Amino acid sequence: KEVAMFEPKKILVPTDFSEFSDKALESAVDVAKKENATIELLHVISVIQTCSVDYCFDQQTLDMLEKNSINASMDQMKKEIDRVPGASSVQIETVIRKGTPYEEILNEQKEKKIDLIVIGSHGKTGLIHHLMGSVAERVMRGAKCPVLLAKI
């Protein structure tokens, strides 16, 4: 009887530009080279709060802030790809979504029929992780595909 091998063809790597995300991308590149897979590098930008207690941003300002955030994120993603050895030999698509990170990661996995998610074990959240649970934990619980947790 032949055992089916796990051969991912579409790998999702969420990034917050931390060293843990760099490690996740490194691991994904290793898998992608072996399996001839493609990688989608995903960054989720937070939705900008339109109003505070006594002030609201106008739409033009919100659009400008969002555009600046997207451009800065794209630059960061390019730099991250450049830091990873061997990344140039793998097809990597960069994607930016707006929203809550773990929800957008799971939405992307479902919409793009991702075979494997490679995510850093920690992000930039620090103390918030202990209060809310980490993005990685929530992704692991909700994913409909295997999740590889990359540690440093």
N, C-alpha and C positions, 0 to 999 in steps of 0.2 A: 504494500500500500504506500503510495507516494504522499509525503507530507507537503502541504501547501506552504510555500515560503512567503514571508511578508516582504513585499516589494513595493514600497511607496513610490508613486510617480509625481505627486503634488505635495510639497512640504510647506507648511505655514510657519513662519518665524515672527512672532510678535516682538517688537522692540520698543524699549523706552530709553535707548541709547546708553544704558548702564553697562558695566563690564560683564554682568551676567547675560545681557542680551548679546554682547559680542561673542561670549562663549557658546550661546545657543546657536548663533549663526555659524560659528566654526564647526560645531557638531553637525548641523544641517548640511553644510557644504561637504563634509566627509561622507554622509549618507547619500547625498545627491550624486556625488561622483561615482560611487559604487553602484547605484541603482539607476543611473541615467535619468534622474528626476529633476524637476524644476522647483525653484524656491520662490515663495512669495514672502517678501519682507513687509510686514504690516506695522504701521504706527497709528495709534489712536490718539487724536487730539481731543481735549476736553471741550465740551460745549461752553462757550463763554457766557457767563451770567449777564443778562441784559440789564438788570437793575440791581442796585444795592439799596440800602435803607432809604436814601433820599435823592438818588441820582440814577438816571437811565442813559445808556449809550444810544445814540441814534444809529440807524441802519448803516449809514455810510461808514461810521467808525467801526461798527461790528464787522462789516465786510472787509475793511482794511486790516483789522486785527487778525481775522481768519486767514486772509491771503498771506500776511506776514508769517503766521504760524505754519501754514502749509509749506511756504517757500523755505523757511528755516528747517522744518522737518525733512524736506526732500534733500537739502544740503547735508544734514546730519546722516541721513540714510546712505548717501553716496560715500561719505567719509567712513561710515561703519563698514560698508562693503569693501572699501579700499584697505582697511586694516586687517581683513581676514585673509590669511594665506590660501591661495587656490580658488578664491571666489570668482576670479575672472574666467575660470574654466567651466563655470556652471551658469545656467540661465537663471537670472534673478530679476523678478518683477517687484517694483516698489509700489505700495498701496497705502493711502492715507484714508482713514475713516474718522468720523466725528462721533463722540458718544462716550459711554462707559466702557473702559477697556475690555473687561472679561466678556461683556455682552457682544461687543463688536467682533472680538476674536471668534466667539462661537458662531455668530452670524456669518462671518467670512468663511469659516470651515464648512458650514452647511451649504452656503450659496455656491462656493467654488468646488465642492466635493473634494475637500482636502483629505489625503490619506494619512498624514502624520503632522502633528503639531510639535515643534521643538521650542521650548520656552525656558527662559532663565529661572532658576530656583528663587531668586530674589530680584527685586527691582529697586527703584528709587524711593519707594514709599516709606521705609523705615518704621517708625512707631505706628503709623496707620495700619500696617500689616497686622499688628497684634490686636488692633481694635476691630477691624473689619474682615480679616482673613485676606490672604494674598490673592492677586490676580491669578497666579499659577494654580493655586488650590482650586479656585472657582472654575478655571478652565478644565482642570483635570476631572472635576466632578461632572461638568456639563458636556464635555466633548463626546462626539459620536465616532471618534477615531482614536487610535493610540496617541499618547502624549509622552514625549521624551523630555524629562526634566534635566536640564543642563546645569551642572554645579561647577563652581570654580575650585 
